Amino acid sequence: MRGMAGILLAGLLVAAPAGAALTQYWTVESPEDFLRCTGRGSARGGEARAEVGPAVDSLGDVGEPLVWAVAPGGKGVVYAGTGHAGKIYRSTGSGFKEFAATGESEVLSLVPDGHGGVYAGTGPKGRIFHVDASGKSRLMCELKAEYVWALLADRDGSLFAATGAMGRIYHIRANGTAEEYWTSPAGHAVCLAWSLAHTLLAGGEEDGILYEITGPGKGRALFDSGEKEIHSIAVTPSGNIYVAALKVSLPSPGLPGAPPPPAGLGGPEKGQKSSIWKLLPNGAGTKVWDGPGLAFALVAHGGYIYAATGQESQLLRIAADGSWSRLLDLDPTSILCAFPDGPDLLLGTSTPGQIYRVRFSRAASGRVDSYVLDGKRVARWGGLFAETRGEGRPRFLVRSGNTETPDAGWSEWQSYQGGNISAPAARYLQWRAELSGSGQVRRVRVAYREQNLAPEMAPVRVLPQEPKALLGPPDGGSITQTLSGGVKVEYSLPRSSMRPQSFDVSSWARGIRHIRWDAMDPNGDPLHYDIDYREAGTGAWKPLARSLDETLYAWDVTSVPDGAYEVRVTASDSTLNAPSEARAASRVSEPFTVDHTLPVWRGLSGERSGDHYRIKGAAHDGGSSLVYLAYSIDGGDWVLAEPVDGVLDSPDEDVSFDTLPVGRGEHTVVLKAVDLSGNVGTANLNLR
C-alpha cells in the first residue's frame, strides 16, 4: 500500500507550529534512516532502502577463536587459516576438521594453489607452507620476516608475499626460492592486489599509502589515505581501485610472551574507525564510506565492492555510484576475512571462529526492525503508511513502551491491520517489517499525536511597588498596554531596587498595579491567559482580563475600593486543542493591598530658631507604610525630611528637623508624605 494521503498531509503540516492537537509524522525514508534500523536476513540502505538479504549458510565453527584467512579449494571445499594454534581446517560440506598443522601460532593468509590445495603464510616466524588436496604439508620457505600478512598468486604460478615488520614484499618461485622484490616504507606490508595492467598494488601499516610496484625494486606511491593503514585492496573488472584505510594500527599477533589479540581485533572499542576510498584516474581518492569498526576485507564481486567490517559483523555492498547498503549482520564480534568462491562469498569470523557462505540469491525471508521513535511525551498512535515496490507485500508489526530501550515492560508485537495502531499509548514506538520475495520497503510513516498535558505555572506576583510609568517611545524590552479610558502606557520593571523610581508621577500612574507570572506548556502549545480578582479569601471571582498573550498585565486599581485582594491567572492551551481536550491551569497570588487613602499630617508646628525653622509633627497613612517625607520652602526644591527614629518603615512617622536657612519675613513651608501606593498627602505651615 502506498499511503500517499498520509504523506501529503504530513507535508501540509510541516509549516504549522508544533502542539499536542496537531498530528505529527515519524518518517523512515532515506538510506541513512534505514541504516539506523536493525534486522535479520535483510539488506538495508542504498537504493532499495530495505529488502530481503542474500541467503547465508553457516558452514560451521572451526573450534578456534580466530579465522584469519579463508580460501576455496574447488568442488565445495573450503579452507580456514586460524589462530592461535596455527592450524588449517577444511570443510567438504559437513563441518570443519583439522587438515594441517603448521607449528606456528597464526595462519595469517591463504591462497588457492589451483589444484585443490592452498598456500599458507604464518607468523611470527614468517614461513610459507604448501598443503595439497590430500593434506600433505611442506615448508616452502622461511622469509626474513615475522609475519606473512598476504599472499597473491601470479599467472605463472609463483607467489608474492606481503610481510612485516620490515615492510618487505617477496617473490616466491614454485620451487620455494624466495627473493626480496620490493621494500615498503611502511613497517608492515599487509595487503596485495593486481591492477588491471597487472602491476602489483601493495598497502601497509604506519603510513596509510597505496603503492604501485612495476618491477623488482621499482615502486611509487599511488595514493595517500591520510590514515594509519591500508588494510585491504579490491580492483573491479573495469580497473577501478578501492582501498580500506584504518585509522588505527592493529597489534601484531603471536609474539612470544604476548597476550592473544583482543576479540575481533577492533570491534566496538573506542577509536577504531575506518574508511573506504575509490581511486580516481588523477591519483586523488573519493571517500565512499566512513564509519565505526575496522574494514578488514574488500572484495570486488559481481559489479559491486563488498566490505567486511569488525563492527557488528557487517557486510557492506558498495555500488559504482558510491551508494552503499548493509547487506547482512552476523552474531560474532568481527568478520576478519572474505574470499570469492564462484558466485558466492566466503566469510571468516572471530569469537568464535566460524565460516559463512553468502549466496547472492535472495533468502526466503527477512525482517527490518525500525529504530525507536521517541515521542517525547505519551502519545496516541494513528495509522502506519508504507510505500513498497516489487513482489511480496511486507507484514508490519508494532509495539510500544515507556523505556528508551525495549524491554519486558513494552507491549508484545502486534500485527498492524490498518487504521490506527493498536499498541498502547506510550512515549516510545517501534515497527517491524517482515519481508518476502522481491518486495522493497521504500518509506514508512507513522502518525501520532501527543497526549495533551495541562500548562505549568509559576507563582503569580502582584508587584508591591509601581514600575516607572512612561509616556512616549518605550525603552528596550518595555510592554505597551491601553488602560480603560484610552490611556496608552509603555512601561518596564525596575531591575534592582523595589523602591519607587519617582514620587512625582501622574495620579493615573499611581493607580497602576502590575501582575506578573510565568507559564509553559509541556506540549509546546501556545498559551493565552485569563485574569480574575476577588476580595482576599471571600466572594466570587470577577473577570479582569481575557485572552492575554503576554505574562505581564497593568491593572488600574483606581476602579476598586481600598482593601485586600487576590488575583487568579488561568493559562489555557485551547487555541490549538479541541474544547474536549484543551487543558488549563490556574495560580492565585498572595493577598495584596489596594490603597487609595492619602497620607495626612498631624500636630504640625514650626518656630524660628536663628536663620532656620524647627519643624515638628507626625505623618500618618491608613493603608500602607510611608516611603517618602519631604518639605519645600516657598515653592523651592523638595528636601528630604528624616523621621525621628531614622528609619522610614511604618504608617506612622514622627518628624523633628531644622530646615535649611531662610531669610527674614514670612515663609510658607509645605510638607509632603508619600505612601507605598504612591498616594501623596501635603500640609502647609505659614511661618515668620
CORTA-V62951 format. One record per backbone hydrogen bond with DSSP energy under -1.0 kcal/mol. NH is the residue of the N-H (numbers start at 1). CO is the residue of the C=O. If there is no record, write none. Layout:
nh->{NH,NH}
co->{CO,CO}
//
This chain:
nh->{7,8,9,10,11,12,13,16,24,26,28,34,35,38,40,43,44,45,49,50,51,53,55,55,57,59,62,66,68,69,71,73,77,78,79,80,81,82,83,86,88,89,90,91,97,99,100,102,106,107,108,109,111,113,118,119,120,121,122,123,126,128,129,130,131,132,135,138,140,141,143,145,146,147,148,149,150,152,154,157,159,160,161,162,163,164,167,169,170,171,172,173,176,179,181,182,184,187,189,190,191,193,195,198,200,201,202,203,205,206,210,211,212,213,214,215,217,218,220,222,223,225,228,229,230,231,234,236,239,242,243,244,245,246,247,258,265,272,273,274,275,276,277,278,279,280,283,286,288,289,291,293,296,296,297,299,301,304,305,306,307,308,309,310,315,316,317,318,319,322,325,326,327,330,335,336,337,339,341,344,345,346,347,348,349,350,351,353,355,356,357,358,359,363,366,367,368,369,370,373,375,377,379,380,382,385,387,389,395,397,398,399,401,410,411,414,416,421,426,428,429,430,432,433,434,435,439,439,440,441,442,443,444,445,446,447,448,449,451,456,458,461,463,478,479,481,483,486,489,490,491,510,512,513,515,516,517,520,524,528,529,530,531,532,533,534,536,538,542,544,545,548,553,555,557,557,559,560,563,565,566,568,569,570,571,572,573,581,582,585,587,589,592,594,600,602,605,607,609,612,614,615,616,617,618,619,620,621,626,627,628,630,631,632,634,636,639,641,644,646,649,653,655,657,659,662,667,669,670,671,672,673,674,675,676,678,681,683,685,687}
co->{3,4,5,6,7,8,9,13,448,446,444,30,31,369,367,51,326,49,45,48,43,41,359,361,357,355,353,83,81,81,79,77,74,91,71,89,69,87,66,105,100,80,97,78,90,88,88,86,123,82,121,121,119,117,131,111,129,109,127,106,146,141,120,138,118,136,132,130,128,128,126,143,164,164,122,162,162,160,158,154,172,152,170,150,168,147,187,182,161,179,159,177,173,171,169,169,167,205,163,203,203,201,199,195,213,193,211,191,188,228,223,202,220,200,218,218,181,215,212,210,210,208,246,246,204,244,242,240,236,234,277,232,275,229,273,255,262,269,271,291,245,289,243,286,241,284,280,278,276,276,274,272,294,308,308,306,304,301,318,299,316,297,314,294,328,307,325,305,323,319,317,44,315,313,309,348,348,346,344,341,358,339,356,337,354,334,65,64,60,347,57,345,55,53,435,40,433,38,431,429,427,375,426,449,447,445,443,440,434,432,414,430,428,407,400,398,396,382,379,401,373,399,397,368,395,366,391,436,389,50,387,387,28,385,26,383,24,380,378,520,518,516,514,475,491,489,487,483,481,470,479,506,509,555,553,461,551,456,521,572,548,570,545,568,542,566,564,535,533,531,531,529,515,513,511,555,556,557,594,592,534,532,587,530,585,528,583,578,578,571,569,567,565,563,620,618,616,614,612,609,607,657,605,655,602,653,600,651,650,674,674,672,639,670,668,633,631,629,654,643,647,619,617,615,613,611,687,685,632,683,630,681,628,679,625,675,673,671,669,667}
//
